[in-house]
Amino acid sequence: MRLGFALSLSVIASLAFAADLPSGEDLLRTFIERSGGEAAYARVKSVEMTGTVEIAGRNIGGKVSMVEAGKKTWTSMELPGIGTIEIGFDGTTAWENSALQGPRIIEGDEKAAMERSSSLSLVTSWNDEYKTVRTTGEEIVDGKPAWKVEMKPKVGNPENFYFDKDSGLLVKMGTVLSSPLGEIPTDMLLSDYRTVDGIRTPFIMMQSAMGQSIVMKFDKVVYNAPVPAGRFDPPDAVKALLAKRPPK
């Protein structure tokens, strides 16, 4: 009887805590409003970001360029002494072409995660990609309290979005990525928000995985910049891999 009474109190305490949490939907709406509003996001058809990239603690750095349009994306990192690393999604094929590991075609859950992240309307149209959103608690992010929201996609592993309690801005994303190396926990910190064309945009992104952190610091963000023809096309090395695949 005593154990049952203790469990009942625990359940009551859990329910009381849950009742105090803002809903995931409300936190997403707050982020949209405070970062510019749905009308500002609706005007965006593409974004181009350029700046520098460095591998923290390794004295390795170079240039980074990112372009997104619709549900297509392309990222290039030029690292002196290492070479160029490109990753992209053309709306159908997800791919990577690395000076370190060569070309590969990205499939499965890893492709699904990449396709989601390439969508410019990911947050404003979250219900197109996610089946549920749920606030699960609080966490300190970069020294400040944030709400933790579990986002369950229609395909792939759950993701966690963290919204700063004061600003309402998205300050961290985390998930477990499926890759050829196995299941890899990955975090992305977002900071240095600045307003560009009415949208508050993070100018610093730090991705951490497998004990390594890659820091991207952008000095230029342009919304609705013209996208060069063929920007999202796979490079020749990836096209050669596609040509060798048996027909479906």
N, C-alpha and C positions, 0 to 999 in steps of 0.2 A: 504493500500500500504506500509506503513512504516513497519508493522508487517511482511509482505511478504519479504521485503528487508532484515530485520533482520534475518529471517529464512534462507534466501539464503546465507548470510554471514556465518551463523552457519554451514550450510552444507559444504560450501567451506573450512572453517577452519577445519572441521572434516576430509574432504578428504585429505587436506594437511598434517594433523597429521598422517593419516593412511599411506600416501605415504612415510613418514619418517621411518616407522617401518620396521625392518627386518622381513622377512617371518618366519612363524613357522617352515617350512621345513628347512630353512637355519640355524635356531638356533639349531634344532635337529642335523643337520649334523655337526655343529661346536662343539657341545657337544661330539658327537661320536669321532671326530678327536682329540680333546684336552684331552679326557679322556682315549685314548689308540688306537683308530682306529678300523675299522670293522674287520680287520684280527685278532686282539687280542681278540675281543669279540667272533668271530667265533670259537676260540679254546676252549672256556669255555663250559663245559658240566655240571658242578655242582659248587656250592660254599657252604662252611661251615663257619659260623661266630659265635664266642663265646666271651662272655664278661660279663658285669654287667648291671643290669637294676635297675632304681630307680623311684619312684613316687615323682615328684618334690614337695617339701614343706611338705611331709608327713612322712619323716624319715622312709620310707619303701624301702628296696632294696634287691637285690638278684642276681641270675645268669640268663643269657639268652643264648640260643643256637638257631641258625637258619640254616636250610639246604634247598637248592633249587637245583632242577635238572630238566631240560626240562620244563614242565609246572606243576611241583609238588613242594609242599613246606610244611615245618614243622617248627613250632616255639614253644619253651618251655621256660617259665619263672618260676623259682623256688623262691618263696618269703617266707622267714621264718615268721612264725606266721600266714600266709595266706594259703600257700600250692602251688601246681603246677597248672599253667594255660597253656594248650596246644591248638594250633590251627593248622589246616593242610588242605591240598588239595591233594588228591591222583590221580588227573587227571579226576575223576568223581564226587566224593563226597567231599564237603567242610564241615568242622566240627570244633567244639570247645568243649573242655572238661575242665571245670573250677572248682577248689576247692570251689569257691564261689557260682556258679550258676549251676553246674552240666553239663551234656553233652547236646549238641544240634546239629542239622543238619542245616547248613547254606544254604539258598535258595535265589532265586530271584536276584535282583540287587546287594545285598551284596555278593552273590556267584560270580556273574560276575566280580565284582571289585576285589575279591580275586583271581580269576582265572587269570585276567590280570596281577596283581602285582606279581604273582608267576612265570611269564614267564621271563626267563633269557634274551630273545631276545626282550624284550618289546620296547626298544628304537631303536635298529637297524632294527627291523621289525615292526615299529609302525603302518604302514598301514594295517597290519593283524588284528589289534585290534581297530584302530580308523578310523572313516570315514572322519573327517576333523581336521585340526590343523590351528589355527589362532592366530597371535600375536594381543593382545587386548590393550596393554599399558605397563606402567612401574610401578614398586612398589619397595619400600625399604624393603629389606630382611636382617635382622641381621645387619642393619646400612649401607648397600651397595645397590646401584641401581641394579635392575634386570628387565629383560624383562618377561612379563607375557604372556604365551601361553595357549589358551583354546584348550583342547583336547576333542573332542566329540567321545566317544566310540560307537561301533556298538550296544552295549547293556549297559544300565545303565546311570547314571547321568554324566554330563560333568565334566572334571577334569581340573585343572590349573597347569601347570608346570612353574616354575620360574628359569630363567637362568641368572647367574651373568654376568653383562655387561663386566667386565674385564676378568675373567677367562673363561667364556663360560660354566662353570659347572652348573649342576642342583643343586639348593640350597634349593628348597622348592616344595612341591606338596600339592595341596588342592582339596577337593571335598566335596560333601554332601553324606554321606553313608546312605543307607536304612538299617534299623535294626529293631529288635523287639521293640525297644524303640522309633521308629520313624525316621525321617530324621535328621541326626546329622552332622553338619559341622565339618570337620576333616582336620587338617594340619599336614604335616610332614616336619621338617627342617632337612637338610642334611649338615654336616660339617666335618672338620678334614679329608680332602681328603689325602690319602696316596697311593703310587703306589705299587701294588701287581701284580706280573707277567705281568707287562706292562699295567695294568689297574688302573687308578686313582679311588680309592674306598672310599666312606665316612665311617669313623670309628665312627661317632657319628650321631645318628638319634633320633630326639625328636618328638613324636607324641602328638598332643593336641586335646582334644575333651571334651565337657561337663564340661569345667572348670578345667580339669585335664591334666597334662602333664607327659608322660612316657618317660624317657631318657634312651636310650640304648647306652653304650659305649663299643665298641668292642676292644679287645686286640689281637685277632687273626682272620685273614681271610685267608682261603685256597681255591684256585680255583682247580677244578678237583680232589678234595679229594674223596677217595672211599666212596660210600654211603652204609651204612649198609642195609642188606636185611630187607624189611618190614618197613623201616624208615617212609614211608608216609602212612602206613596202619592206619585206624581209630582205636582207642583203643576199648577195649571190651565194655565199657559203650556206645560208639557211635554205635558199631555194633549191640548192643541190640535194640537201637532205630530203626536202619535200618531194623532189622528183624520184627519189629512190623508194618512197613509201608505196606499198601495194595499194591498188585502188580499193575503196570501200565497197 
